């Protein structure tokens, strides 16, 4: 009898779900910061 061991690293469904959630959160925070400061992200970083 063979048991399938779940991977701890790599492209797992759990990791991809959290990656998507954190990406959406970062996008919303970036847009909110731009709205509050009136500057784009590159301007805030001093690159423009």
N, C-alpha and C positions, 0 to 999 in steps of 0.2 A: 504494500500500500504506500502510495506516494502522497505527501502533503505539499501543497503549494505554499511557499513562504512569501509573505507580502514584502515588496521592496521598501526599504527605508529611505532611499535616496533616488533622485531622478524624476522623470516625468510621470508622477503618479496622479491619480484623480484628486486626491487630497491637496497635493502641492499646487496643482493647476487651479483649483477652486480658490485657494487663498491668494495665489498670484493675481488672479482676476479681480478679486475683491480689493486687494491693496492697490492695484493699478487704478481702479475706479475711484477709490478714495483719494489717491494722489492727484488724479485729474481734477476732481471737484475742488480740492484744496488749492490747486494751481489757478483754476478759474476764479475762485473766490478771492484769492490774493491779488490777482490782476484787477478785479473789480474794486477792491478796497483801496489799492494804492494808485490805480490809474496808470501803472507801468506794466510792461510785459516782463516775462521772466528773464529775458536776456538783459533788459535794462536794469532790473533789480540786481543781477549778478555783475553789472558793470561791463558787460561785453558789447554794449551798443551805446 
